[in-house]
Amino acid sequence: MREVSIGGARFPAIAVGCMGLNKLDGEGVRAFLSASLDAGLYFFDHADIYGGGECESLFGEAMVRLGVARDAYVLQSKCGIVPGKMYDFSEEHILASVDGSLRRLRTDRLDFLLLHRPDALMRPEEVAAAFDKLAASGKVLRFGVSNMHPYQIELLQSCVRRPICVNQLQFSPAHAGMITAGLEANMRTEGAASHDGYVLDYCRLHGIAIQAWSPLRYGLLEGVYLDDPRFASLNACLARIAGERGVAKSAIVAAWILRHPAAMQVVTGTSNARRLLEMAEGAQIELSRAEWYEIYLSAGNRLP
């Protein structure tokens, strides 16, 4: 499995997103996780809110039942969202959230902890205090954020002594604002507007790994664009290139993301083992520059 650098270590370029584990029964979860591990996909992405915590519980139980040694896989979880109510980066909430995740995941540590979405009431000194306690206790080894722009990260790092080594951001051919803002620079086009403060370039400059979430979805959680007639040109392009390579269209999407020199990590969102393994095949494919741009344009993006 191809690897990417995150926080000074090497990890699989494909991370297994566990948001949908609660769609499976216990046997299904074990089969899905076994297939993941057999394919060399040992980096698992969670959040304390996925399934109201059920996804973490199902994962923890499955790993115990499967007898998988803790050092054989990497655990990442996220905290900070109180669903339907607020975001909370208070020290108390972060510490309690981590303890809850550890209990549900049946482990003594998280390899990565990410702050899930920006909290308007964030006090960076509180986050710093929580991170220091978590690091000192060995409960969390590395820290990151999700869906944050550069100045939010800068504000955090003004107090947080631990390096922010991850920013999890939505990215795909159908959600490519990080690219359009750069390519359409110095123009008055819609794509020229940066809605994220040029976070792609910022992360590259500061050695922060980008984890691309929802690689097969458009919008926030509206749906999957594969085989959607509203994305006919994109699907036709993916199908042709996939046919030439003998892989599924989802593999070409993963290859498209991994072709970018930012060396991103793809966070899958499927609980279907077949689709997961199809996407993993994309880590072995190197798209040409012409193919990358063709896919970009077929999704409705433009070149000035």
N, C-alpha and C positions, 0 to 999 in steps of 0.2 A: 504494500500500500504506500502510495506517495505520501510524503510527510511535509509539514509546514512548521515553521519556528514560532513558538508562542512563549513569551516570558523566559527566554533563554533555554528552552528545551524543545524537543521535536515530538510532534504528535501527528496522527493520521489527518490527511487533508479532508477527509469526510468525517464529520461528527454526527452521531445518531441523536436526532431530536426526539425526546420522549413525551412530547405534549399529547400524543394520541394513544398512549398505552392503555388508558382506561376504556378504550373501545374493544379491548381484547379480554378474554377470560384468563385465568391463571395459566392454563396450559398454553394458550396463545402467546402470552407474554414470554414464557420460558422459551418457546420455539423461536420467537422473534429475536430474543437476546442471544440465543445460541447461534442463530444464523449470522448475527452481527459479529460476534466474537470469532466465529470460524472464518469469517472473511477479513479478519484483521481490523475490524471496526470496534475499537475498544474505548473510544471517547464518547461519553454519554452526557447530553445536555438536558437539564431539568429546570424547573422553577417551582417555588413553593405553592404557586396558585394553579398549576396544571392539574385539572381534574379535582380542584379543591384539596390538593395534597395526595389524592388517590394514586396518581401516576408514580410518585416517589415511593409510596407504600408497595405498590405492585412490583416495582423494580427491586426494591430491597428484599421482599419476600422471594422473588424469583431467583435472585443471585444466591441467596442462602440455600434455596432448594437445589439449585444447580451445582452448588459447592464450588463456586468460582472464587479464587483467592483475591483479596482486596487489591493487591499490588498488580493484578492482571488487567485492571481497567482504570479509566480516568473518569472522575465524577465532577461535573460542573452543575451548579444550581444558581438560581437568581432569586432576589428578594426585593421588596420595596413597594409592591402593589397590594393594596387592600381592596379587593374587587368591588366595584360599584360605589366606593366610598371616598378613597383618597390614595395618595402615594405617601409613603412614610420612610424616610431615611434617618429617623431618630436612632440613637445608639441602642435604646431599649428594644426597638422593633427589629433592628438588624440582628442583634444577639439572639433574640427569641426566635426569629425566623430560621437562623442557622441551626439552633438546637432542634427545632422542629424537623428540619430537613434531615439532619443527621439521624434522628430517631426513626423517621419513616424509611430512610435509605439503608438503615441498619449498618452504619459505618461510624468511624470515629473522626473522619476528616473529609473535607471537600478539597479537591485539587484546585478548583477555581470557584470563586464567588463573584457574581456580577450583580450590580445594582440595576434593576430591571427597566425602569423608566424614570426620567428626571422628576424630582420632587421639588415643587416650587418653594417649599419651606425648608429646603435643605440647609443645614449648618455644617460646613465642611469639617469643622473641628469635632462635631459629634461622630461623623463618619470615620474620621481619623482615629478617634478613641475606640470605636467598635472594631475597626480593622486591626489596631494594635493588640487588642485583647484576643481577637480570634487568631492572629498570627502567633502570639506568645503562647497560647494554649495548644497550638498545633491543630486547631479545628479547621483552619483554612490555610492553604499553602500559597495561593496566588489570587490577585484581585483584578476585577475589570468592571466594565459598565456595559449598558445596552441602550441603544437609541439616544445617544448623547452627541451634542455638537462640541467643537473644540473648546469653546470658552467654559462650558460646563465641566469639561475634564480639567482644564487649567485651574478653575476654581477649586475643584477637589484636590488637585495636586498641590495647591498652595498650603494645605494642611496635612494631607495624607502622605505619610513617609513611604508607604509601600507603593511600588510602581503600578500604575494602571496599565496592564499589558494586553487587554482585550477590549474591543468595542463591537458589540453584536448589532448589526444593522441589516435591514431588509435590502436585498439586492438580487436582481435577476435581469434578463433582457427586457422584461416587461415592467421592471421597477428600477430604472437605471439613472435616476436623478443625479447620483454621484458622478456619473460619467458625462451626462449632458451639460452640466454646469461648467465642466472644464472644456469640453469640445466647442461649446457655443460662447466661449468667453468673448467679451468686447462686442456683444451683440444685444439687440433689444428683443430677441426672441423669447418665447416662454421658457424654453429649455435652458436659457442662460442664467436664470434665477437659481441661486443656490439656497435650498431650503434647509441645509444642514451645515452651513458655515464652511464649506469646502473640507468636510471631514475626511474624505478619502486622502487628499494630499497631506492633511495634518497627521493622520495616523501613520502614513508612510514615513513622514519626517521624524516622527517620535518613536518609531519602532513598536507601534501598537497594532496587534493583529486584528484584522477585521474578520468577524465570523458572519457569513452571509446567511440570514434566516429567510424562511419561506421562498426558497429558490424556484419553486414551481407555481407560486401564487401571484395574482395581481391584486392591487389595492391592499388593504390591511388584511382582511381575512375573507374577501369576497368569494374567491374560488380559484380553481386551478386553471391555468391558461392552456395547458396541453389538451388538444382536441376540442378546444372551445372555438366555434366558428367565428367569434369576434376577433380571434387572433389567427386568421386563416393564413396570412403571409408568413408569420413566424412559424406556425406549425408545418407549413410546406417546406420552409427552409430547413428546419430541424429534421424533418423526415428524410429529406434528400441526403443531408450530411450523415445522419444516423444510418441510412441504408448503405452508404458508401463505406462506413466503418464497421457495419455489422453489429450495431448496438441499438439500444432504445433511445428515443428522443430525450428522455430524462438524463441519460448519460452525457449527451451533447450539451445540455444545460449546465451540468456540473463542470464539464470540460471548459465551457465558455467562462464560467466564473473563475476557475483555477488558472486560465490562460492569462489573466491580468497580473502584471508584475508586482502588485501589492501582496501576492502570495497569501490570498485569503483562505479561510477554512469554510467549507460548505456545511451548514447545519441542515440536515434533512428534516422533513416534517411528516414523514410517512410512518405508519405502523404496519405497512405491508412489506414483508421480507423480500418479496420478489422485486418490488420497485426500489427498495433500499439497495439491493445488490446491483440492480441496473444502474443506479446513480453512481455507485462505487466504481463501476467500470469506467466512468468518465475521468477518474483520477489517473487512468493509464493512457489517456488520449491527449495529444498535443495538437490543438487546432492551429492552423496557419493564421497569419495576420489577416489575410483576405477572408477566411472563413469567419473569424471573430467579428470583423466589421460587417459582413453580410448578415450575420445573425442579429447584430445590433440594429441595423437598418430595417430588417424585416419585422422587427417589433414595433415599428412606427417611429423610431428615433431618426434623427437627421444629421447630416453633415453640412456645415455652413458652405 
